Amino acid sequence: MVSDISQLGQSIEAASAGSDAGKTKAANSVGEAFEKIYEQTARNLEKADQQAVQANTGGPVDLHDVMISMEKADISLRLLVQVRNKAIDAYKEIMRMQV
């Protein structure tokens, strides 16, 4: 997930410094990076949910593993929300620019 975020940052830098073709490619890679982060977060949340259900129904799962997966899901969700907030703030700032 960290590599996806660094890729997202590089894509944004390329879009701000590149040509129209480079901007289109960078915009696609920014979208792909957002999609990867979202998918990873969804997988983490689903895994944490499955392990919590197993723990509550007496399944063969360690409480330690359940807590680790729940924390991973929490951190990845918080990261996704912060990335979204920063993207929205950047969009609003661009919309406020006078041409």
C-alpha positions, 0 to 999 in steps of 0.5 A: 500500500505504501508503494501505491501511495508513492506511485500516486505522488509520482503520478501527480508530480508527472501530471503537473510537469508534463505535456497533455499526453503525459497528463492523461497517462498520469491521470489514468495512473492516479485513478489506478492508484486510488483504485488499488488503495480502495481495493486493498482497504476493502480486502483488509476490512473483509478479512477483519470481518471474517476473522471477527466472525470466526472468533465470535463463533468459536472458530480456529482463530487466534485473538492476536491475529484478529486484533492485528487484522482489525488494526490493519483494516482500521489504519488502511481505512483511515489512510483511504479517507485522508487521501480522499480528503486531500484529493478533494481539498486539492480539487477545491483549491484548483476550482478557486484559482482564477484564470 
